[in-house]
Amino acid sequence: MIFDSLKATWILVSFALAFLWYPTRIFTPRQVRPLALRIGGNGARMALAAAIVVVLLTTLKALTAITLIFLFVLGLMVAWLRSHGWAFRKAMQGAQGTVLHLLRSVEAQSFGSRLLSIRSRSSASPSPWRQHPRRWAQFLERRELPVACFIVVLLMTCALRSSVALRELRFDQPEQYGSLLHAREALLNLNPGGRPFVFPALIATTSLISGVDPMQVTRFLAPIIGIFFVVAAGLLVRTCTRSAAAGLATMYCLGASAFPPVRHDPVVATSVAQKLYGIFWASSPAATRASTELELGLGFLLLGLALLADLYRNSGTDSLLDLACCVLLVGIISPFLLLILVIAGTALLFRPALTLPALFFSCYGLAAYSTLTIGDAFTNQAFNILPLAAALGVGGLIGLIAALLRHGTGANAEAVLLIACLVVAVVWLPPSQPFEQPLEYESAARKTEEIAFEFPRQKWLVAAPVEQLSETFGYGGYEDLAGFVDKYRDQVSAPEFRFRDAPQDLFIYVEKTPFQIFSQEPASVSFGVLMDSTYRSYRSPAGRASLESAALQMCESYREHHSDADVYFEDDNLRIYHIHRQTPLSAEDKN
């Protein structure tokens, strides 16, 4: 746990340096804008730049840590020259003069007098660092309660979103395995295509900068994306309603509670009325959750609308450039989200107060339309953003109440609303863990990582469920367990049998207790899903149980007739067989 916390801290520091600190050095400062919008705009620029750079370098087969660090240093040099008016020779002379002056100070042992001169100058002109506490004190004046509530909600969101990542190596969302696979392909310069796209680029960039394995980066970067998504929602509501209570309520509903409350008696929707009822009442953060890539797109969608609102009130090219970056990122991630951005952005241009109603009705309207008329892929995206729509609806309602209360209670409206929201949160919506859907046992992920780093690269192969493909890609071989069992189950009992094309070490993952993703077989499954081999072998409880039983029989039969097999790892749920071959196969064995 301590080691994982240190690793998470290092990944967070590397990510912050690359995507938060670095843009403040290469982009011109924008002091007239709110701090949150400056940070978000810089992050959008860097995320788009990272995606473009990863694609270009992967296409050129040149994506390495050295190349990436060279580009970072080049950017700092260009920014330094720009700050010196592009006078390269003059800047170099100034740098040489500084170095010579430092060397002469060392030779003359004049550090004491130099420190005294620095101290006298600092006493004459106060340092900017000394002015920060005063500025913070001025900012917090009469805002103590909203700031305290924001800190509490943010800490609760961080704790709930990151608890699984700190506790387990396995992922809590199925889509993260696809993101990891795309990131590994990019790091191997295999020019991956298709979606997900932006999140794998962030994984690859952070992995090269930090020197940490992409699986660990994916594990800890996903909660950071989720926290950004929650904060962006609160920022948009705060910008549109000018109410801190509305923004905090949105953040709490989306990041720390299960709103709307989850239903425990799901009904198979057969009629139009039941489908519409399911749209409005069956979606909850405790029962559904957007993928990390989709959360990233939603975060940039919300940030783009906040930037558009700032551009609506204050003209400036900085907000326009940041908005363009957000629009490009949303379009790259999902055309469905781009459609919602266009609808909400059009409403905002008419009047900022219409932004939240436009988002609410467009999300639920598109979800209803896709459920009734369009295919599964579009329906899943529309269904997964409904918790955001519900949270925005709550924020808009509280913002409306705050506007009405200001006429009666004046400055006390925010305090009254915050206290009321606190009571509702304690009584009706206590904090709850976000929806999780792991696909494997924790021991399977841990042992796969151990095999990848302890055995020689590309000298071993695992026969396992599909989750191990992304975990082993680039380190060793992988073969689908279902195909592996189907190919060899009738041959292993022969004493002369040898696995064809097998490397020196072969690991076979067998679940003694088949991992159940669903507590029971779904009541209805579409024909396309039913025909999918991954669903039949690994998602269906009955199919997975049948496969694991056949795999166990095959491995035990092989151990009975061969002496090169043993058990590499075993616990209550998982057994990993290890077949070690002392000499490579001969041509006769391969045939």
N, C-alpha and C positions, 0 to 999 in steps of 0.2 A: 504494500500500500504506500509506504513512504517512497519507494523507488518510482512507482507510477506517478506519485504526486510531483516528484522532482522532474520526471520526464515531461509531464503535462506543463509544468512551469516553464521549462526550456522551450517547448513547442510554442507556448503562448507568447513568450518573449520574442522568439524568432518571427512569429507571425506579426506581432505588433511593430517590430522594427521594420519589417518589409512593407506592411500595408498601412501603417499609421504614422510612424516616425519618418520614414524615408520620403513620402510625398511632401511633408512639410519642408524638406530641404531642397527639393527639385522644382516645386511649384511656388509661384509668387504668393506671399502671405495675403490673406483676405480678412482683415481685422473687423470690417464693418458687418460681417455676417455672424449669426449665432454660432457658438462653439460646436454644437451638435451637427449643424449643417456643414460646417467646415470639415469636421472629421468625416462625416458621411460622404461628402463630395470627394475628398481625397481618397477614401476607400474605394469608391466607385471607379475613379480614374485608374487606380492601381490594379483593381480586379480586371478591368477591361484590358489594361496593358499586359497583365500576366497571361490572360487567355490568348491574346494575339502573339505574344512572344513565344509561348509554349508551342503553339501551332507552327509558327515559322521555324523555330529551332528544330522541332521534331521532323518537319518536312525536309530540312537540310541535314538531318542526322547529326545535329550538333548540340542537343540539349544535355549539358553536363553542368556540374557545380561550378567548374572553372569559367565556363561561358557565361553562366548566369551572374556570378559574382563580378566578372568583368563588365557586364552591362550595368550593374548597380554602381560600380565605381565610375564608369564612364558618365553616368547620369549626374553623379555628385560633382565630377570635374566640370561638366557643362554648366551646372548651376553655379559653381564657384566663379567660373569665367564670366557668366552673365552678371553676377553681383559686382564684378570688377569692371563692368563696361566692355567686356570682350577684349580688354587690353592685356593680351597674354604676356607680352614681354614685361610690361610694367608690373603685372601681378607676380611674375617669377622673380623680378628684382626685389619686390617687397618681401616675398617669402625668403629669398636669400639673405636680405638684410636682417630679418627677424632671427634666422638661424645664426648668423654671425654675431649678432648682439648677444644671443644666449650663450654662445661659446665664450665670448669675452667676459661675460659675467661669471661663468664658471671658472675661468682662468684667474680672474681677479678676486674670486671668493667674495663676491659682493651680494650674496643672497640676502644677508641681513638688511643692508641698506635698501635693496630692491623691495623686500617685504614691507619695510617701513614706508617707502614711497607709495606702494600699492594701498597700504592701510590708510595713509593720509588722503589719497585720492578717493577711496571708498567712503571715508567719513565726510569729505566735502560734497560728494555727489552720491546720494543713496542708491544702492543696488536695486535693479528691477526685482530680484528675488525677495527683497525686503518689502516691496510693495504688494506682493501677492496676498499675504494675510489680510492686509487692509481691503484689498479688492474683494476677497472672499467674504469678509465681514460685511461689506456694503451689499454684496449680492444676497447674503442670508438674512439681512434685516427684514423682518416681517414675513419671511418665507420659511421659518424653521420647521413648521408642521409639514408642508408639502415636500421639502427636501428630505426630512426624516422618513416620510412615507415612501418616497422614491427609493431611498437607500434600502429600506426593508423589502420592498417589492422586488428590487433588482437582486438583492442577496438571495431571496427565496427562489427567484427564477434561476439564478446561477446554480444554487444547490440542487434543485430538482432536475435541471437539465443535464448537469454534469455528474450526478451521483452514479449513474450506470457506467459512464466512461471511466470513472475513477475506480470502480469496483470490478469491472469485467473487461476482458480483452475482446470478447465477441461483440458484434454490432447489435444494436437494438432495433435497427430498421433494415428491411431486405435490400433497399435500393443502395445502401452504402457499399455492398459488395460489388455492384456494378461500377460505382465511382472509383473504388480501389483498383479494380481491374483496368479501367481506362487510365488511371494515373500511372500504374505500372507499365502499361503499353507506351505511354508518353515518355517515361524515364528510360525505356529501352529503345526510344526513337523508332517506334513502329507505326507512327502516324495514325493514331486512333481517330475514328470518325463517329458521328452520331452523338446522341445524347445519352447520358449526362455529359456536359462539356465544361462548364465554368468551374464547378466544384472540383473535378479532377485536376484542372489547371492550378487551382489554389493548393491542392494537395501536393502536386509535383513541385511547385515553387517552394513551398514551406519545407518539404522533405529535403530538397537540395540545399537550402540555406541552413537548416538546422542539423543536417547529417543524420536524421532519424528515419527509420524505416517507414514507408508510406502507410502501412497498416496502423502504426501507432499515431501517425499524423491524422489519418482519417478518424480514428477513435476519438481524439481530443479536439479536432477541428469542427466536427459536427455539432457539439454543444455550443461552440462559439457562434456558429452560423445561426443556431436557434435563438440565442440570446440577442443577436443583432436583429433578427426578425421581430422579436417581441418589443425591443426598444424602438425600432422604426415605426411599429404600429402606434405606440404611445406618443411618439414625436409627431406623427401626422395628426392624430386626434387633438393633441395639445395645440398644434399650429392652426387647425381649422376652427376649433371651438374657443381657443384662448382660455381654456380651463384646465388647471393642473389636475383637479379631481377626475375629470373625464379621461385624461391621458393615463393616469395611474390606474383607474378602473379597467381600462382596456388592457394594459400590461398585466394586471392581476388575472383577469379572465383568460387571457391567452397563454400566460407563462406559468402561473402558479395554481390555478384551479381547474376544475372540470366543468366548464360552462359551454353549452347547456349541460345539465346533469345527464349522465348516461342512462339509457334504458337497459333494464336487466331482463326484459321479456321481448327479445326481438321477434318480429313477425315477418314472415315471408310476404313481400308485397306482390300482389297479383293484380289488383285493380289500380286505376289511376289515382283514386283518393288515397289508397294505402301508400303508393309511391310518393305522393306529395307529402303525406304525413311523415313518412320516413325522412324526407329531405329536411323538414323543419324541426324534427324532434330527435332523430336518431344520430345526428352528428355531434360529436363532443370530443375535446382533446383527450378524454379518457378512453375513447373508442376508435378514434381515427386521427391520423397525423400525416401532414405532408412530408414528402421525402426531403432530404437535405438540399438537393438541387432546387426543388420547388420552393422550399423555405427561403433559399438564397434569392430566387427570382421574386418572391413576394416581398422580401426585404427591400430590394432595389425598386420594386413597384411603389411601395409606400414612401421610400426615400425620394423617389422621383416626384411624387405628388407633393411632398413637403417642399422640395426645391422649386416646383412650379408655383406653389403658393407664395414662397419668398420672392420669386421673380415677378409674380402678380403685384405684390405690394412694393417691391424695391427693384428697380431695373439694375442690370449688371450682367456682364458677359460671363462672370464666374459661375453663377447659378445656371446660365444657359448651357455652358459646357458640361457641367456636372449632370444636368438633366439629360443632355444628349448621351452621355456615358450610361446613365441608368436605363434609358430607353433601349439602347443597343444591347445591354446585358439582358434585359427582360425579353427582348425579341429573340436573342440567342437561346435563352433557357426554355421559353415556352411561348408559342404564338397565342395560346389561350390567355395567358397573363397579359400579353401585349394588347389583346382586345379589351380586357378589363381596364388597362391603363388608359387606352384611348377614350373609353366611355367616361371614366372618372375625371380624366384631364379635361375633357370637353365641358363637363359640368362645372369644374373648378374655374374655368375661364369665364363662365357666366357669373358665378358667384361662389366664393370659397365655402360658404355654408352648405352648398349642395353637394360637396365632395363625398361626405360620409353616406348620405342617403343614396347617392348614385352607386357607390361601392356596394352597399348592402343589397340593394335591389338587383344590381347586375350580377352579383355572385349567386344569389338565390334564384334569380331568373334563369341564368345560364345553367345552373345545376338542375332545375326543373326541366328545362328544354332538353338538355343532354340525357337526362334519365329517361325521358319519354320517347326520344326520337333518334339518339345518336349512339354510337358504339361504346364499348367498355372503356377504351383508353381515355376518351374525352370525358366520360362520366366519372372516372376515378379522379382525374385532376379537379373537376368541378366539385366533387364531393369532399375532397381533402382540404379545400379552402373555406368550407363553411364555418369551421370554428373561428376563423379570422373575421368572417362576415358577422357572426353573432357578437364577437367582442367589439367590433366597430359599431354595431348597433347599440350596445350598452354604452359605449363611450359617447356616441351622438346623443343618446337620451339624457345622459347625465350633463352633457354640455348644454343642452336645451334647458334643463332644470336650473343649471348654474346661471344662465342668462336671465331667467325669470327671477331667481332669488336675488340677483344683484340689485334689482329695483326695490326690494323690500329690506334686505339685511345689509346691503352694501358690501363692505370689505369682509364681512364675516361669512359670506356665501360659500367660499371655498372651504373654510374650516367646518361649517355645518355639513357640507356634502362629504368631506373626507371622513368625518366621524360616522355619518350614516353608512357610507360604504364599508367602513371598518366593522360596524355591527353586522351588516349583511354578510360580509366575508366570514366572520366568526361563526354566525348562526347557520347560514345556508350553504355557503361555498367555501369550506375549509381547504387548505392547500392539499393537492393530490399529485401523485406522480404522473407524468405524461404517458401516453400510450406507448407500449413497447411490443415488439414482435421479433424476438430473436429466432434464428433459424438453426442453431446448433448448440451443443453443450459447451460450456465454458472450457472444459478440459480439452475438447477437440481443438479449439482455437489456440490454447496455450501450448499443446503438444505439437501442433503444426509449426508454430513459431520456433519451438525448440529444435525440431528437425531441420528447419530451414537454416538455422545458424550453427548447428553442431555438425552437420554432415557436409561433405564437399559439394560445391555447387554443381548442379546438373549431373550428379552421380547417383541420384535416388529418384524414386517415383512413389506417389501416393495414389491408391485407389480409394476414393472417398466421395461423399456427396458433393454437389456442385459448389458449395460454399468454399471448399478448399482450393478451387481453381484460382480465385483471386488472391488467396493467401499464399500460394506457392508459386505463382507466375513469376518467372525470372530467376527463381532459385533452384527449382527441380522440375521433374516431370509430373504430370497429372493424368489420371484416367478415370472416367466416370464409373462409379461403383456399380451402377445398374448394368452398363454394358460389359464391365469386367466380369461380373458374376454370370451373366448370360453367356459369355464366351467360354468360360473355363469350368463352370460348375460340374460338367459331366466328364471332365478329363483329369481332375486332380488326384483321383484315387489310384491312377497308374503309377507304379514306382519310378518309371523312366520319364515321367512327365516333367517338363520345365516350362516356366512362363516365357513365352516368346517375346523378344525385344525388351526384356526386363533389364534394368541397370543393376549395379552392384547391390543396392539396397532397395527393397520393396516394402512399403507399408500399406496395410489394408485396414481401413477403419470399419469396425463393426459395432453397432449399438446394441448392447444387451437389452436395454430398455429403449425402444424406438422413440426418438424425439418427436413430440407431438406439437405441431404448430397450431392446430385447431383442437379444441377439446373433443369435438366429434365431427363426423363427416358433414360438410355443408348440405343444407336442405336442397339447394338447387345450384347446379354448375352449368355454365354454357358449354356448348359442344366444342368450341375452340379450346377452352381451358381443359376440358376432359381429354382431348386428344394430345395435349402437351405432355411430352415424356417427363419433364421435370415435375409437373404436378402429379402425374401418376406414380412416380417413383419416390418423391421426397415430400410433397405437400399433403397428399392424401394420407390420412392416418392408416387406413387399411393397406394402401400400396407400400408405404414405408415399412410397416411391420412385416409384410411379406418379403420385401427385399432384404431386410436385415436378417430375417430367419434363414433365407437362402444363403446369404453371405457367411453367416456363422457356420452352417453346415459345410460349406465349401472349405473354409479355413481349417476347421477341425479335421476334415477328411484329408486335407493336404498335410497337416501336422502328423497325422497317424501314419502316413506312408513316406514322409521325408524328414530328414534330420536337420535341415538348414532353416527351420522355422521356429520362432519363439514368440513370446508375448512381450512387446516393447513397453506397453503401458496398459493398466487396467484399473478401473474404479467401479463403482456401483452401476454406472450407466454405459460406459464405453470400454471397448477393448481394441487395442491396436496391435495387429500381428506384424512381425518383422521377419522378412525373408532375406537373409544375407548370403550372397553368392561369393565364394572365395575367388573363383576364376571366371572370366567372361565366358559366355556361351560359345560353343563351337558352331561351325556352319551346319553340322548335322543336327544339333539341338535346335537351332533356329528354324530349320526346315521341318 
